[in-house]
């Protein structure tokens, strides 16, 4: 609005800034809390009043990646002295531990789950985005009979509730031995993300002027060369954004992973909650696992910030 | 059957003189995806359609016995299933309404000269990018009656958010509102920034009140895009599984997806759950249809 700013307007603007600050505070407190809990010593994690200021430590992360055998007796001094630093840290955290012949500390299941999550999310993203880009180009540049119906069909596969698809998939996977395998989950996540990637990529490719390819065709390129040498480089931003969205979806997926895996190929989302178990959970370790798991998504969200709207609306709304 | 439709020739296109023809490229690009989706989404559903007419249980080796429409009859007459539907409806209404109010409210606040607007918007978006399962997990810590920061911050003493069956559904909905209000905000912001400025200027010249300006200019112009947000969130809330399943095990928070999961994978009523899945599926396809119609409408503007 033009330069004239009434007092009323200034007041409203200040009120809006205050309101935004309150909203930002409320939205970020839960995230701050899980992050800070991940760096707390165990005895400060569940205090009343809540502990806000403390000396951060990395013992929750050490505990996250390790499994310890617990015993009632306190640790003898010579055992403590002989232990490597990461074991000593566990002793310092008030854990009563005893050394077996294999050592106090063994690897926990978290590292493997994290690795599974990475393998499955990256592979399925690659497949979904490459197939999706090709299909989007096909729909964008060529006449396809019943295009709207096909696009609706593609989208509708994503809208299916995971549990609904999981029932028959579980039976089929059991039959062909894909249960609890990486490939099994990769296929499911690729199918899930493929529809999204087609919709989003179609929007991006629609925006690339057809004249670019026409010019390349006149210059003697084949259609295939024009696609790879002209269209793909132009679509790179879109491809990157789509890939990040697909990665986040696959990374966060819970229901399929819960049903289709139980150990070997299990990803982090069903694993982290299963660590609560019975009795008093160690919230610092759960928070550490959560923090590590959420970190890549937080970074990606920041990188994606200009494409969020587009991705979230399946490419329908552009900025 | 489906593939032949795509493969049909489309005359008059640039028939390539060199390399692959356009038609071949089109088919090469499109058919694998369509095939993949049919094989891994449609075929399984047809597979389970067969089971939905049987009493098959995947936990036993007993052969499936054909029971006709019994599963469907049973489910539609079962009062517990109807309770799951009622709970889901309540949950959808509470959480989507909450998200629209909070999300649209935040968008109205942000649609001004706010310093660091880009950074603030990005930070506000963070919750909706996180894993629903993990969010459910750490909200358990926040809701804890004795050391949770929500009770501490609001001075609620030992208020039982999750253990009280009457409150648990609201607690789950509240977490959903925290997580997805940014989504409504994002879409509302896009709608708000598309309202032509001259309309507001004209309203000011006419000395229109701010309420009048809001109901006659802002709301009608933002409505279509807000509608997309509402339908999309309704569909997602209807399907909610992860967060509610992890946050609460109360029977009062047993949403349809949770009931379906339990029926299929804890009670191993494979035949019956396949029938249930079909009932849910029909509802989801109906909502999706409305959603896509709206998407196309907004796209055309």
Contacts between the chains, C-beta under 8 A, distances in Angstrom:
chain1	res1	chain2	res2	distance
A	1	B	197	6.7
A	1	B	200	7.2
A	1	B	201	6.9
A	2	B	201	7.9
A	12	B	112	7.6
A	13	B	112	5.6
A	13	B	113	6.1
A	16	B	109	4.6
A	16	B	110	7.7
A	16	B	112	4.9
A	16	B	114	6.6
A	17	B	114	5.8
A	17	B	115	7.5
A	19	B	105	8.0
A	19	B	109	4.5
A	20	B	106	7.4
A	20	B	109	5.1
A	20	B	110	6.1
A	20	B	114	5.8
A	20	B	120	6.2
A	23	B	102	8.0
A	23	B	106	5.2
A	23	B	109	7.0
A	23	B	124	7.0
A	24	B	120	5.9
A	24	B	123	6.3
A	24	B	124	6.4
A	26	B	178	7.8
A	27	B	123	7.4
A	27	B	124	5.5
A	27	B	126	7.4
A	27	B	127	6.1
A	27	B	178	7.0
A	27	B	181	8.0
A	27	B	182	7.2
A	28	B	123	6.4
A	28	B	126	7.5
A	29	B	149	7.3
A	29	B	153	7.9
A	30	B	127	7.6
A	30	B	138	6.8
A	30	B	139	6.8
A	30	B	142	5.8
A	30	B	178	6.8
A	31	B	126	6.3
A	31	B	127	7.2
A	33	B	138	7.6
A	33	B	141	7.4
A	33	B	142	6.5
A	33	B	149	5.9
A	34	B	138	4.5
A	34	B	141	7.3
A	37	B	141	7.0
A	46	B	144	7.5
A	46	B	146	7.8
A	46	B	147	4.2
A	47	B	147	6.6
A	48	B	146	6.8
A	48	B	147	5.4
A	48	B	152	6.7
A	49	B	152	6.0
A	50	B	147	7.1
A	50	B	149	5.0
A	50	B	152	5.7
A	131	B	32	6.3
A	131	B	33	5.1
A	131	B	36	7.0
A	132	B	33	7.1
A	134	B	28	7.8
A	134	B	29	4.0
A	134	B	30	7.8
A	134	B	32	7.8
A	134	B	33	7.4
A	135	B	29	5.7
A	135	B	30	5.3
A	135	B	32	7.9
A	135	B	33	4.1
A	135	B	34	7.8
A	137	B	29	5.9
A	138	B	25	7.5
A	138	B	26	4.9
A	138	B	27	8.0
A	138	B	29	3.7
A	138	B	30	4.1
A	139	B	30	6.8
A	141	B	26	7.9
A	142	B	10	7.2
A	142	B	13	7.0
A	142	B	22	6.2
A	142	B	23	7.8
A	142	B	25	7.8
A	142	B	26	4.1
A	143	B	10	4.9
A	143	B	13	6.9
A	144	B	6	6.2
A	144	B	26	7.2
A	144	B	30	6.9
A	145	B	5	5.8
A	145	B	6	7.1
A	145	B	8	6.1
A	145	B	10	7.5
A	146	B	5	6.4
A	148	B	296	7.7
A	150	B	6	7.6
A	150	B	34	7.1
A	152	B	289	7.9
A	152	B	292	5.5
A	153	B	34	7.9
A	153	B	37	7.5
A	154	B	33	7.5
A	154	B	34	7.7
A	154	B	37	6.5
A	155	B	288	7.1
A	155	B	292	6.3
A	156	B	285	6.3
A	156	B	288	5.3
A	157	B	37	5.0
A	157	B	41	4.3
A	157	B	42	7.7
A	159	B	235	6.5
A	159	B	284	5.8
A	159	B	285	7.5
A	159	B	287	7.9
A	159	B	288	4.4
A	159	B	291	7.8
A	160	B	41	6.7
A	160	B	45	8.0
A	160	B	281	6.8
A	160	B	284	6.5
A	161	B	239	4.3
A	161	B	241	7.3
A	161	B	257	5.7
A	161	B	260	7.7
A	161	B	280	6.2
A	161	B	281	7.7
A	161	B	284	6.2
A	162	B	239	7.8
A	162	B	241	7.0
A	163	B	241	6.1
A	163	B	257	5.3
A	163	B	260	4.9
A	163	B	261	5.0
A	163	B	264	7.0
A	163	B	277	7.3
A	164	B	45	7.8
A	164	B	260	7.1
A	164	B	277	4.2
A	164	B	280	5.8
A	164	B	281	5.4
A	164	B	284	7.7
A	165	B	41	6.5
A	165	B	44	6.2
A	165	B	45	7.3
A	166	B	264	7.5
A	166	B	265	8.0
A	167	B	48	5.5
A	167	B	264	4.9
A	167	B	270	7.0
A	167	B	273	5.8
A	167	B	274	5.8
A	167	B	277	5.6
A	168	B	44	3.7
A	168	B	45	6.5
A	168	B	47	4.6
A	168	B	48	3.8
A	168	B	51	7.5
A	168	B	274	7.3
A	169	B	40	7.7
A	169	B	44	5.2
A	170	B	58	7.3
A	170	B	264	7.8
A	170	B	265	7.5
A	171	B	47	7.2
A	171	B	48	7.6
A	171	B	51	7.6
A	171	B	58	6.1
A	171	B	270	7.2
A	172	B	44	6.2
A	172	B	47	6.6
A	174	B	58	7.5
A	187	B	40	6.2
A	188	B	40	7.2
A	190	B	36	7.5
A	191	B	36	6.5
A	191	B	37	6.3
A	191	B	40	4.2
A	191	B	41	5.9
A	194	B	33	6.1
A	194	B	36	6.6
A	194	B	37	6.4
A	195	B	37	6.8
A	198	B	33	6.6
A	217	B	14	7.6
A	222	B	16	7.0
A	222	B	18	5.4
A	222	B	19	3.0
A	222	B	20	7.1
A	223	B	16	5.9
A	223	B	19	6.2
A	223	B	20	6.7
A	223	B	22	5.9
A	223	B	25	5.5
A	224	B	19	5.6
A	224	B	20	6.0
A	224	B	25	6.4
A	225	B	19	7.4
A	227	B	25	7.6
A	248	B	129	5.9
A	251	B	131	7.3
A	252	B	130	7.0
A	252	B	131	3.6
A	252	B	132	6.9
A	252	B	133	7.5
A	252	B	134	7.7
A	253	B	131	8.0
A	254	B	131	6.7
A	254	B	132	6.5
A	254	B	133	3.8
A	254	B	241	7.6
A	254	B	242	4.2
A	255	B	241	5.2
A	255	B	242	6.2
A	255	B	257	7.8
A	255	B	261	7.4
A	259	B	261	7.6
A	259	B	265	5.9
A	269	B	131	5.4
A	269	B	133	4.5
A	269	B	134	6.3
A	269	B	242	7.7
A	270	B	133	7.2
A	272	B	133	7.6
A	272	B	134	6.1
A	272	B	137	6.3
A	273	B	133	6.2
A	273	B	134	7.7
A	273	B	136	7.5
A	273	B	137	4.9
A	273	B	246	5.1
A	276	B	137	7.5
A	276	B	140	7.9
A	283	B	141	5.6
A	286	B	137	6.8
A	286	B	138	7.6
A	286	B	141	7.6
A	287	B	138	7.0
A	287	B	141	7.4
A	290	B	134	5.3
A	290	B	137	6.6
A	290	B	138	5.6
A	293	B	131	7.0
A	293	B	134	6.0
A	294	B	130	5.6
A	294	B	131	7.3
A	294	B	134	6.6
A	297	B	129	5.2
A	297	B	130	6.0
A	297	B	131	7.5
A	298	B	126	6.3
A	298	B	129	7.6
A	300	B	129	7.4
A	301	B	122	6.9
A	301	B	125	6.1
A	301	B	126	5.7
A	301	B	129	4.5
A	302	B	122	6.1
A	305	B	118	7.2
A	305	B	121	7.5
A	305	B	122	4.3
A	305	B	125	7.2
A	308	B	125	5.7
A	308	B	186	6.1
A	309	B	186	5.4
A	309	B	187	7.1
A	309	B	189	7.9
A	309	B	190	5.5
A	312	B	128	7.9
A	312	B	183	6.1
A	312	B	186	6.2
A	312	B	187	7.4
A	313	B	187	6.7
A	313	B	228	6.7
A	313	B	295	7.5
A	314	B	295	6.9
A	316	B	228	7.4
A	316	B	295	4.6
A	316	B	298	6.1
A	316	B	299	5.2
A	317	B	187	7.0
A	317	B	190	5.5
A	317	B	225	6.8
A	317	B	228	7.8
A	317	B	298	6.8
A	319	B	190	6.8
